[in-house]
Amino acid sequence: MNIYLTQPATREMVKPRRTARAAFSRKKKKINVKPYLFLTPAVLMLIWWVYKPMLGTLRYSLYDWSMVPGTEAVYVGLSNFKKLLTNKDFGTAVINTGVYILGMLPFSVILPVFLSVATQGLQDKVKKLYRAFFFVPMIMAPVAVSTIFQWLLHPSNGLINHLLQTAGITANNISFFSDERFARLMIILISGWKMLGFATLMFSSALSGIDRQYYEAAALDGAGKFRSFFHITLTMISPTVMMMIMMSVLFSSQWSMAYIDVLTQGGPYGTSTNIYYLMYKYAFKDMNVGVCAAAAGLFMLVFVILAMLLQKLSSKVAFYDN
């Protein structure tokens, strides 16, 4: 009896082990390497063009170097961060960066939502015409846009000053780019005007993906246009809203840097500068790569934290219609 029970039990115990081991071995052999081969060029380019310069920037933040040919970088440790934090222009640049971020939100979120909703019900040809009209500023070169506004807002012979004086709003010419009251506002308006078309196109695309049955059901329940807008439209485009908020927070100061450089050069008295123009000034005007790299590394950390917080907020607020 013992022989009968022991012999079959041993065979049955060994067989599943061998079967499981063979299945695992076959599974290992079936790993498909083709997707990894297709991804390899993109990953290598990402490493070469993004992560390698980023690591180089972090390295240069610990060195003092003027970029002059023949000079060598001298290791100074955290001295560049100390110089940056004690610089008199740094605090103003940080405040202005926050102002540009908040000032761009209406042009990247609020106005584009209403423009896209207002043009959504138009005929296809008219809708495409309006969207193209809104998008044209986005494809214009920043230097060309700056030159146009430099002429329009010229203090003595600009069109805007002429119209203001003709309408009796002001008796004197306004120096929009050299007056502390207007310089920063003008940079925000010009940057926002250029950003408006791209954001409108993004929201129009999001609106096109909403199922019309939601609006029909809401109309049967007695919901008006305003209730449908707040309860259906905003809910369905909430992922795009969060994406545009994230883009505005992370890139608004970068978008305005070209206009600052051409129109105000950070003035008057640093009232229109931001952290990106300050980095440009450290590197190419003061020839101080170390302080520029320190500013870049510090704000990279700040924006990474902001991106993580916004991503977490998006996962809680955004609604995906799956």
Secondary structure by P-SEA (a helix, b strand, c coil): caaaaaaaaaaaaaaaaaaaaaaaaaaaaaccaaaaaaaaaaaaaaaaccaaaaaaaaaaccbbbcccccbbbbbbcaaaaaaaaaccaaaaaaaaaaaaaaaacccccaaaaaaaaaaccccaaaaaaaaaaaaccccccaaaaaaaaaaaacccccaaaaaaaaacccccccccccccccaaaaaaaaaaaaaaaaaaaaaaaaaaaccaaaaaaaaaacccaaaaaaccccccaaaaaaaaaaaaaccccccaaaaaacccccccccccccaaaaaaaaccccccaaaaaaaaaaaaaaaaaaaaaaaaaaaacccccc
